[in-house]
């Protein structure tokens, strides 16, 4: 396949590149950026656009945040390969390289803000400080980390030279300095929650369950939310834009998408599509991790979980309650963690059905097993007397564990919620972060009859209210049968679709369309047999099925 032209010449160094959403102009773009001073980094070179890859489409997928943000990106990367893209890369934090398949090229964006904030002494000091200055302290702490991410993203784009870049929500916030230096890229967005302006509900972060009572209020909330979310990223973005000769941007990138493809990776059965969304550019496909939520078969849990699960010689299998708050547990102060975990222990002992309480991320110097440094004095006697209630600082595949659970109490992360529903397990959400999407998904669960919202993680005291709610959803409870029926219907409907495949096709089709608009040849898409046949040129050593399963078995925990 030939290209229409050679690599286009680059603009002179003193002329800022054309922004992606701007029309070409004969006049030089004026900026308010101050001239660089001696201690500023030298401006990075303009990224070469280069000719389109004659051997097939190259797609770069970018995501930042937690494991729950990275796993869906890996699933999309796998499916893009299966749909004919010749080369796919994922750019994210180095800590998550091991959960991505070897066949997917990897670019390290450095540590995440959460990892540094929650797992370093300086970061923990910011968390424990509290008070009105906490927000400013977090921003100051995060800025150099975000600046490094932008540098690493620029390096990934220049090294990989993709024709298409897919940005997950967090990555959208930091990408503008790079995109404005690479204006011919086909750009698509992927959200794991309904993050696009509508008059029919409030933003899914920062406004509880998202319900509204008049449309003007929704518009105001969207404006405030986008501005507030961007505040954490703006200092780093503006610094890199100035260093690279680009003007600052005052508006959140999330508000300036124009005709960008937006993939919404959640189920419309959980959150129906607003009627005022753009039909051409916004597509709801379902959870990208849907195929990965599967029983891992021969998995053997750690020995300390045998008693609450009723496993082992002569034991009768039981269905304990699972308490898991993911990485958000680390966002609580030590006092808040102690109060939450102590309440969970009291609830587990009160119910008498067994409980596994995940403590990973808590700040005690001692972790795991039956360690009691994480709970208050009044609950230590309770857990000593009940071997079916276990504090556990480890990892177990959720897709294995939730199938054996009576109920799941979680923070409301979308990955945990979807896995519980796919495993036909009742979900109770106890939101941890008010600024996150936890309460939103809890509201969706309640509106669809799939779960319940309980007290926030910071407000649990005795645990009595939580125990009462759990009794209502466990076998024999007043809501148990109706909930079981509704969850089973939802789970079966999830299995009937292939969201990752749908998302990959959307990305590839949009990239083809963008190439045609800029006068380039359409890309050759490679059949699966060529990509995965071990005897073919540039072939992988595994089949599409093995390629997927290797990825799915590794990532979803």
Buried (B, 14 or more C-beta within 10 A) or exposed (E): EEEEEEEEEEEEEEEBBBBBEEEEEEEEBEEEBEEEEEEEEEBBEBBBBBBBBEBBBBBBBBBBBBBBBBBBBBBBBBBBBBBBBBBBBBBBBBBBBEBBBBBBBBBBBBBBBBBBBBBEEEBBEBBEEEEEEEEEBBBEBBBEBBBBBBBBBBBBBBEBBBBBBBBBBBBBBBBBBBBBBBBBBBBBBBBBBBBBBBBBBBBBBBBBBBEBEEEEEBBEBBBBBBBBBBEBBBBBBBBBBBBBBBBBBEEBBBEBBEEBBBBBBBBEBBBBBBEEBEEEBBBBBBBBBBBBBBEBEEEEBEEBBBBBBBBEEEEEEBBBBBBBBBBBBBBBBBEBBBBBBBBBBBBBBBBEBBBBBBBBBBBBEEBBBEBBEBBBEEBBEBBEEBEBBBBBBBEBBBBBBBBBBBBBBBBBBBBBBBBBBBBBBBBBBBBBBEEBBBBBBBBBBBBBBBBBBBBBBBBBEEBEBBBEBBBBBBEEBEBBEEBBEBBEBBBEEBEEBBBBBBBBBBBBEBBBEBBEEEEBBEBEBBEBEBBBBEEEEEBBEBBBEEBBBBBBBBBBB
